[in-house]
């Protein structure tokens, strides 16, 4: 039921696959609003959280935030408001 609504809103594309930033948008948006994509979303979440910028072994959260946002922005069909919500919840946390 959620998937058709997200498709209609243009939050995801129909051909999203595990390595696709659109699938990460779909899964992380669901997680941000309290839903779970289950095991189908684990690789998409990993694709997002593996984007980490480090210097001398320490995470640089500002750069990590920008890196993750850039990854999600590669999904041309994603709603900017959805990306903003995802980034506010998950942009500066470890996955």
C-alpha positions in Angstrom: 0.0 0.0 0.0 2.8 2.4 0.8 4.7 1.6 -2.5 2.0 2.8 -4.8 1.7 6.0 -2.9 5.4 6.6 -3.0 5.4 5.9 -6.7 2.6 8.4 -7.3 4.5 11.0 -5.3 7.6 10.4 -7.4 9.7 9.4 -4.4 10.9 6.3 -6.1 11.3 4.9 -9.6 9.8 1.6 -10.6 13.2 0.2 -11.7 15.0 0.8 -8.4 17.4 -1.9 -7.4 19.6 -2.6 -4.3 22.5 -0.4 -5.4 20.2 2.4 -6.6 20.0 5.6 -4.5 16.2 5.7 -5.3 15.8 2.4 -3.3 17.7 4.0 -0.5 15.4 7.0 -0.6 12.3 4.7 -0.6 13.6 2.5 2.3 15.0 5.3 4.5 11.9 7.5 4.0 9.8 4.6 5.2 12.1 4.1 8.2 11.9 7.9 8.9 8.1 7.8 9.1 8.0 4.6 11.1 7.7 1.9 8.5 10.1 -0.9 7.8 11.0 -2.4 4.5 12.3 -5.5 6.2 15.2 -7.5 4.8 14.4 -6.0 1.3 15.8 -2.7 2.5 18.9 -3.8 4.3 21.2 -3.5 1.3 19.7 -0.1 0.4 20.3 1.2 3.9 23.8 -0.1 3.9 24.4 1.7 0.6 23.5 5.0 2.4 25.3 4.4 5.7 28.5 3.2 4.0 29.0 6.8 2.8 31.4 8.1 5.6 34.1 10.7 5.4 37.0 10.1 7.8 40.2 12.0 8.6 42.8 10.3 10.8 40.3 7.6 11.7 37.7 10.0 13.0 34.4 10.6 11.2 33.9 14.0 9.8 30.2 14.4 10.3 29.7 17.5 8.2 31.4 15.9 5.2 29.6 12.6 5.8 26.3 14.5 5.8 27.2 16.1 2.4 28.4 12.8 1.0 25.2 11.0 2.0 23.0 13.8 0.7 24.9 13.7 -2.6 24.2 10.0 -2.9 20.5 10.5 -2.3 20.3 13.4 -4.8 21.5 11.0 -7.5 17.9 9.8 -7.5 16.4 12.3 -9.9 12.8 11.3 -9.1 13.1 11.8 -5.3 11.1 14.5 -3.6 13.5 17.1 -2.0 11.3 17.1 1.1 11.8 13.3 1.5 15.6 13.7 1.2 15.5 16.5 3.7 13.6 14.3 6.2 16.0 11.4 5.6 19.0 13.6 6.1 17.6 15.2 9.3 17.1 11.8 10.8 20.0 9.8 9.4 22.5 12.2 7.9 24.9 12.3 10.9 24.4 8.9 12.6 26.2 5.6 12.3 24.2 2.9 10.5 
